[in-house]
Amino acid sequence: MTGRAELIDLITDRLRTVLLMTPDEDLPPDRNYFELGLTSLQVIEVKEDLEASLGRRIDAAALYGRLTVADLADHLCEQPTATAPAVDPRKDLAAQLVRRLHSR
């Protein structure tokens, strides 16, 4: 089981990578990640990274509905921890929609 502190570290690490931030740049767990410049396409990238790291599916709506690292970590802590196969990104409807919107 992954604890809240570990989830905060993992989510923060993934966001820093996607946002091209250095490890020493401040990313407070209570800061809205869209205010940092995260795009909807990057949300899908973070989602897929987290699914691969955690070995479980994460609903894309969870990232849109929880706008801070702390809120997302709390949500993931509340979810069942049974491992489920990560969704193939080609079959994830939310990911497909975002990709189509960005390709126009």
Beta strands, then each sheet from edge to edge (+ up, - down):
end
